[in-house]
Amino acid sequence: MVLAATALATVPACSSSKAKTVELRVLAASSLTETFSQLGHDFEQSHPGVEVTFSFGGSSGLAQQLAAGAPADVFAAASSTTMKTVQDAGLLDGAPVTFARNRLAVAVPPGSTKVQTYPDIAKPGVALAICAAEVPCGAAAQALFTATGLTPHPATEEQDVKSVLTKVELGEADAGVVYITDVRAAGDKVGSVAVPYVEGAVASYPIAALSASKHRALAEQLVAYLSGAHGEQVLQAAGFLPPG
């Protein structure tokens, strides 16, 4: 089910017809859509009677929803800064766990001749899509530009990384700064251009159970599962880096 009004995709991890008794609601960065959907399904299989439901979106927007009282059991962000705002708001009891990292890449239409190298994104006439500065992928892009001395002029700034990717897939942008994992997940819908490695532009992903969860023990189990050995295996297969 897509919640267009909030720009969040609410995705049940499993559509089994078996009756569910407990719902665990997870708010997670949009770049985790494919991996967390798979892991949520796997968790359900080993926890009969539990349904894991995800709402994916930009980390900063999700944090704002939590601060406004949105119900959730677990929060997974694409930046420690965003997680800290949730922690400072008193919404967590324990310390978050960093479970993965992610590098940037430039997504381009398949067979692009307009953008073939990283500096090409700053050329006149190139329609570049990036995330807004307050979103982790946008902050990472700005860190990349600063470190490499590049001054592109984005045509659009989106509220989450999947929206940037969609602009490229639909041919509405000549290039988009996204994560490597998003390029991989898109398959042959996009091509990619490598970007220089900049430590400050590598996103870190923390996760934590929320203090207001009505199913705290299960929420903690889900956090341990997502950040544990199986979660790490699935994430790294999708292109995520280990937590460090």
Residue pairs with C-beta under 8 A, 6 or more apart in sequence:
1 10
1 11
1 12
2 9
2 10
3 9
3 10
3 55
6 57
6 65
7 57
7 61
7 159
7 160
7 163
8 55
8 56
8 57
8 61
8 62
9 30
9 33
9 54
9 55
9 56
9 57
10 53
10 54
10 55
11 33
11 37
11 53
11 54
11 55
11 56
12 51
12 52
12 53
12 54
13 36
13 37
13 39
13 40
13 41
13 43
13 44
13 51
13 52
13 53
13 54
14 40
14 41
14 44
14 45
14 51
14 52
16 44
18 48
20 49
20 50
20 51
21 49
21 50
22 49
22 50
22 51
22 215
22 218
23 50
23 51
23 52
23 53
24 50
24 51
24 52
24 53
24 73
24 74
24 215
24 218
24 219
24 222
25 53
25 55
25 71
25 72
25 73
25 74
26 36
26 40
26 52
26 53
26 54
26 55
26 72
26 73
26 74
26 75
26 76
26 222
27 54
27 55
27 57
27 62
27 65
27 66
27 70
27 72
27 74
27 75
27 76
28 36
28 54
28 55
28 56
28 62
28 74
28 75
28 76
29 56
29 57
29 58
29 59
29 62
29 76
29 77
29 78
29 136
29 160
29 161
29 205
30 56
30 57
30 58
30 160
30 161
30 162
30 163
31 78
31 102
31 137
31 161
31 162
31 178
31 179
31 181
31 182
31 203
32 56
32 76
32 78
32 205
33 54
33 56
33 162
33 185
34 181
34 185
34 238
35 181
35 234
35 235
35 238
35 240
36 54
36 56
36 76
36 226
37 54
38 234
39 225
39 226
39 230
39 231
39 234
40 52
40 53
40 54
41 52
42 225
42 230
42 234
43 50
43 52
43 222
43 225
43 226
44 50
44 51
44 52
47 218
47 221
50 218
52 222
55 62
55 72
56 160
56 162
57 159
57 160
58 131
58 132
58 135
58 136
58 159
58 160
58 161
59 77
59 78
59 79
59 82
59 135
59 136
60 82
60 134
60 135
60 136
61 135
61 159
61 160
62 75
62 77
63 75
63 77
63 82
63 83
63 85
63 86
66 72
66 75
66 86
66 89
66 91
66 210
67 85
67 86
67 89
67 91
71 212
72 210
72 212
72 213
73 209
73 210
73 213
73 214
73 215
73 216
73 218
73 219
73 222
74 207
74 208
74 209
74 210
74 213
74 219
74 222
74 223
74 226
75 83
75 86
75 91
75 207
75 208
75 210
76 99
76 205
76 206
76 207
76 226
77 83
77 86
77 136
77 205
77 206
77 207
78 102
78 136
78 137
78 161
78 203
78 204
78 205
79 136
79 139
79 203
79 204
80 96
80 98
80 204
80 206
81 136
81 139
82 136
83 96
83 206
83 208
86 92
86 208
87 96
87 208
90 211
91 210
91 211
91 212
92 208
92 209
92 210
92 211
93 209
93 211
94 208
94 209
95 208
96 206
96 207
96 208
97 206
97 207
97 208
97 223
97 227
98 204
98 205
98 206
98 243
98 244
99 205
99 206
99 207
99 226
99 227
99 231
99 232
99 235
99 243
100 204
100 205
100 232
100 235
100 236
100 240
100 241
100 242
100 243
101 202
101 203
101 204
101 205
101 240
101 241
101 242
101 243
101 244
102 179
102 180
102 181
102 202
102 203
102 205
102 239
102 240
102 241
103 179
103 180
103 195
103 197
103 201
103 202
103 203
103 241
104 137
104 140
104 141
104 144
104 177
104 178
104 179
104 180
104 195
104 201
104 202
105 177
105 178
105 179
105 180
105 182
105 183
105 192
105 193
105 194
105 195
106 115
106 118
106 121
106 175
106 176
106 177
106 178
106 192
106 193
106 194
106 195
107 164
107 165
107 168
107 175
107 176
107 177
107 178
107 182
107 183
107 186
107 190
107 191
107 192
108 114
108 115
108 168
108 174
108 175
108 176
108 190
108 191
108 192
108 193
109 168
109 171
109 174
109 190
109 191
110 188
110 189
110 190
110 191
111 191
112 174
112 175
112 191
114 120
114 125
114 126
114 174
114 175
115 121
115 123
115 126
115 174
115 175
115 193
116 193
117 193
118 148
118 150
118 193
118 194
118 195
118 196
119 150
120 126
120 175
120 193
121 128
121 150
121 152
121 175
121 177
121 193
122 128
122 150
122 151
122 152
122 153
126 152
126 174
126 175
127 155
127 156
127 172
127 173
127 174
127 175
128 152
128 153
128 154
128 155
128 173
128 174
128 175
128 176
128 177
129 154
129 155
129 156
129 157
129 158
129 164
129 167
129 168
129 172
129 173
129 175
129 176
129 177
130 137
130 138
130 141
130 152
130 154
130 156
130 157
130 158
130 164
130 176
130 177
131 137
131 138
131 141
131 157
131 158
131 159
131 160
131 161
131 164
131 177
132 138
132 157
132 158
132 159
133 139
133 142
133 157
135 158
135 159
135 160
135 161
136 203
137 160
137 161
137 164
137 177
137 178
137 179
137 203
138 157
140 201
140 202
140 203
141 177
141 201
143 198
143 200
143 201
144 150
144 177
144 195
144 196
144 198
144 201
145 151
145 152
147 196
147 198
147 200
147 201
148 195
148 196
148 198
155 173
156 167
156 172
156 173
158 164
158 167
161 178
161 179
161 182
162 182
164 173
164 176
164 177
164 178
165 176
165 178
165 182
165 183
165 186
165 190
167 173
167 176
168 174
168 175
168 176
168 178
168 190
169 186
169 189
169 190
175 193
177 195
179 203
179 239
180 192
180 239
181 238
181 239
181 240
183 190
183 192
183 239
184 238
184 239
185 238
195 201
202 241
204 243
204 244
205 240
205 243
207 223
207 226
207 227
208 223
209 216
209 219
209 220
209 222
209 223
210 219
213 219
225 231
232 242
236 242
